[in-house]
Amino acid sequence: MTPIPDDCIAHDSPAGRLAASKPRAARKYRHGVPRFNVVYQTTILEHRNALGLTMRDVAAAVGLSLTGMFAVEHGGNVELRHAMDIAEFFGVTIETLWRKLP
């Protein structure tokens, strides 16, 4: 997992404002290989960790269950409306959060 450079984080986004309001340090999470047949690689985890947000924080902010957010973050299928909500929350484009694998 490659950390996202600080200049790529949208601190004025809803995610940035939520992270700024939280009095805790960024947490480091380890996760294994995605359980899904992945065509796109997501950078949601990297954005989340860069801002010190938990998966629960993001799920609540975009209206997904924790289970749904876990699936999306680990390469599961995502509805376009949820992808748009997550990208808007982080203040980036969908293409920034989901990169096509070679």
Contacts in CASP RR format, 6 or more apart in sequence:
PFRMAT RR
TARGET T0000
AUTHOR 0000-0000-0000
METHOD contacts of the structure
MODEL  1
MTPIPDDCIAHDSPAGRLAASKPRAARKYRHGVPRFNVVYQTTILEHRNA
LGLTMRDVAAAVGLSLTGMFAVEHGGNVELRHAMDIAEFFGVTIETLWRK
LP
1 45 0 8 1.000
1 46 0 8 1.000
1 49 0 8 1.000
2 46 0 8 1.000
3 46 0 8 1.000
3 49 0 8 1.000
3 50 0 8 1.000
4 43 0 8 1.000
4 46 0 8 1.000
4 47 0 8 1.000
4 50 0 8 1.000
6 50 0 8 1.000
8 92 0 8 1.000
8 96 0 8 1.000
9 16 0 8 1.000
9 47 0 8 1.000
9 50 0 8 1.000
9 51 0 8 1.000
10 16 0 8 1.000
10 90 0 8 1.000
10 91 0 8 1.000
10 92 0 8 1.000
11 19 0 8 1.000
11 20 0 8 1.000
13 88 0 8 1.000
13 89 0 8 1.000
13 90 0 8 1.000
13 91 0 8 1.000
13 92 0 8 1.000
14 61 0 8 1.000
14 88 0 8 1.000
14 89 0 8 1.000
14 90 0 8 1.000
14 91 0 8 1.000
15 47 0 8 1.000
15 48 0 8 1.000
15 51 0 8 1.000
15 53 0 8 1.000
15 58 0 8 1.000
15 61 0 8 1.000
15 89 0 8 1.000
15 90 0 8 1.000
15 91 0 8 1.000
16 51 0 8 1.000
18 51 0 8 1.000
18 53 0 8 1.000
18 57 0 8 1.000
18 61 0 8 1.000
19 51 0 8 1.000
19 52 0 8 1.000
19 53 0 8 1.000
22 52 0 8 1.000
22 53 0 8 1.000
22 57 0 8 1.000
24 52 0 8 1.000
25 52 0 8 1.000
26 49 0 8 1.000
26 50 0 8 1.000
26 51 0 8 1.000
26 52 0 8 1.000
27 49 0 8 1.000
27 52 0 8 1.000
27 54 0 8 1.000
28 49 0 8 1.000
29 45 0 8 1.000
29 49 0 8 1.000
31 45 0 8 1.000
31 74 0 8 1.000
34 74 0 8 1.000
34 75 0 8 1.000
34 76 0 8 1.000
35 74 0 8 1.000
36 71 0 8 1.000
36 74 0 8 1.000
36 75 0 8 1.000
36 76 0 8 1.000
36 77 0 8 1.000
38 75 0 8 1.000
38 76 0 8 1.000
38 101 0 8 1.000
39 100 0 8 1.000
39 101 0 8 1.000
40 75 0 8 1.000
40 98 0 8 1.000
40 99 0 8 1.000
40 100 0 8 1.000
40 101 0 8 1.000
41 75 0 8 1.000
41 98 0 8 1.000
41 99 0 8 1.000
41 100 0 8 1.000
41 101 0 8 1.000
42 72 0 8 1.000
42 73 0 8 1.000
42 74 0 8 1.000
42 75 0 8 1.000
42 97 0 8 1.000
42 98 0 8 1.000
42 99 0 8 1.000
43 96 0 8 1.000
43 97 0 8 1.000
43 98 0 8 1.000
43 99 0 8 1.000
44 58 0 8 1.000
44 72 0 8 1.000
44 73 0 8 1.000
44 86 0 8 1.000
44 90 0 8 1.000
44 97 0 8 1.000
45 73 0 8 1.000
47 90 0 8 1.000
47 92 0 8 1.000
47 97 0 8 1.000
48 54 0 8 1.000
48 55 0 8 1.000
48 57 0 8 1.000
48 58 0 8 1.000
48 73 0 8 1.000
55 66 0 8 1.000
55 69 0 8 1.000
55 70 0 8 1.000
55 73 0 8 1.000
56 66 0 8 1.000
56 69 0 8 1.000
58 64 0 8 1.000
58 69 0 8 1.000
58 86 0 8 1.000
58 89 0 8 1.000
59 65 0 8 1.000
59 66 0 8 1.000
59 68 0 8 1.000
59 69 0 8 1.000
61 89 0 8 1.000
62 69 0 8 1.000
62 82 0 8 1.000
62 85 0 8 1.000
62 86 0 8 1.000
62 89 0 8 1.000
63 85 0 8 1.000
64 72 0 8 1.000
64 82 0 8 1.000
71 77 0 8 1.000
71 78 0 8 1.000
72 78 0 8 1.000
72 82 0 8 1.000
72 86 0 8 1.000
78 86 0 8 1.000
83 94 0 8 1.000
83 97 0 8 1.000
83 98 0 8 1.000
84 94 0 8 1.000
86 97 0 8 1.000
87 93 0 8 1.000
87 94 0 8 1.000
87 96 0 8 1.000
87 97 0 8 1.000
90 96 0 8 1.000
90 97 0 8 1.000
END
